Amino acid sequence: MLRPYQVKVLILGTSIGKRYARTDEIGVPFAITVDSTTTVTIRERDSKEQIQ
């Protein structure tokens, strides 16, 4: 059973901005993205704060 906020969403083939918009729409509080140069970014939905 999943606990609250343990949801995995995989969105491929779109820009980073579209990925963030989709995770915002479904209410994911933290989004983790990995770009083609293996940079990992964690973004908090409400404040839009990002950590690389």
ROPA-969624 format. One record per residue (C-alpha): residue number from 1; z, x, y; residue in one letter. Coordinates in Angstrom, 1 decimal, decimal comma. Layout:
% ROPA-969624
REC/NUM/Z/X/Y/A
...
% end
This chain:
% ROPA-969624
REC/1/0,0/0,0/0,0/M
REC/2/-0,9/1,3/3,5/L
REC/3/1,8/1,6/6,1/R
REC/4/1,1/0,5/9,6/P
REC/5/-1,2/3,0/11,4/Y
REC/6/-2,3/4,7/8,1/Q
REC/7/-5,9/3,5/8,4/V
REC/8/-8,9/5,6/7,9/K
REC/9/-12,2/4,8/9,7/V
REC/10/-15,3/6,9/9,1/L
REC/11/-18,0/6,7/11,7/I
REC/12/-21,0/8,9/11,3/L
REC/13/-24,2/9,5/13,1/G
REC/14/-23,1/8,5/16,6/T
REC/15/-22,0/10,2/19,8/S
REC/16/-18,3/11,1/20,3/I
REC/17/-18,1/8,5/23,1/G
REC/18/-19,3/5,7/20,7/K
REC/19/-16,8/6,9/18,0/R
REC/20/-14,0/6,6/20,5/Y
REC/21/-15,2/3,2/21,7/A
REC/22/-15,3/1,8/18,1/R
REC/23/-11,8/3,1/17,3/T
REC/24/-10,5/1,6/20,6/D
REC/25/-12,1/-1,8/19,7/E
REC/26/-10,3/-2,0/16,3/I
REC/27/-7,0/-0,8/17,8/G
REC/28/-6,6/2,6/16,2/V
REC/29/-3,8/4,3/18,2/P
REC/30/-5,0/7,9/17,5/F
REC/31/-8,5/9,0/16,8/A
REC/32/-9,4/12,3/15,2/I
REC/33/-12,9/13,6/15,6/T
REC/34/-14,6/16,7/14,2/V
REC/35/-17,8/17,9/15,8/D
REC/36/-20,6/20,0/14,4/S
REC/37/-18,9/23,3/15,5/T
REC/38/-15,7/22,3/13,6/T
REC/39/-13,8/21,5/16,8/T
REC/40/-11,1/19,0/16,0/V
REC/41/-9,9/16,7/18,7/T
REC/42/-7,0/14,2/18,6/I
REC/43/-7,2/11,4/21,2/R
REC/44/-4,5/8,9/22,0/E
REC/45/-5,9/5,4/22,7/R
REC/46/-3,8/4,2/25,5/D
REC/47/-3,5/7,3/27,7/S
REC/48/-6,9/8,8/26,6/K
REC/49/-5,1/12,1/26,4/E
REC/50/-6,9/14,6/24,2/Q
REC/51/-5,7/17,7/22,3/I
REC/52/-8,2/20,2/20,8/Q
% end
